[in-house]
Amino acid sequence: MITKAVIQDVKQIHKLLGSEANKDILLQRSLSELYDHIRDYFVIRDKDKNDTIIAVCALGVCWEDLAEIRSLAVAKDFQKMGYGSRLVKKCFEEAMSLGIKKIFALTYTPGFFGKLGFQKVEKSKLPHKVWSDCLNCPKFPDCNEIAMEIRL
């Protein structure tokens, strides 16, 4: 079952994101950033393992008509089971309930997002506000993430 994350989830989310960041699959998020944006996050828990978080994803609102899929991670033993897709679709639902019509993702896995209906776009087409995270990234300015977008 997908639920909204709560404050007590931050350390587990941080650990899961860190394990994927170590593989250069996504960017690590600081504890401070996770606490600041906890309302953006959805999680899936493993009921058989004391409600351990096995998957996480955030929907970050950028502007009146634009949001970003961020920090999508699924624990290694639970990958290829549909959890990532379910989380992204949950973010779609929330975006629609907020009246947001366009969602983008910066990703190293364009095939995954393509299967969900995202299309590749030029990074330069994204608003400058999007680049605030990039300035703090160790890969800036030599980023090889691919920008993808979907209209709901």
BELZIBEL-V228220 format. One record per run of one state. SS is the DSSP state (H for helix, E for strand, L for the rest). FROM is the first residue (numbers start at 1). TO is the last residue. If there is no record, write none. Layout:
ss=<SS	SS>
from=<FROM	FROM>
to=<TO	TO>
This chain:
ss=<L	E	L	H	L	H	L	H	E	H	L	E	L	E	L	H	L	H	L	E	L	H	L	E	L	H	L	H	L	H	L	E	L>
from=<1	2	5	7	22	31	37	38	41	47	50	52	64	66	75	76	79	83	99	102	108	110	116	119	121	123	126	128	133	134	137	146	152>
to=<1	4	6	21	30	36	37	40	46	49	51	63	65	74	75	78	82	98	101	107	109	115	118	120	122	125	127	132	133	136	145	151	152>
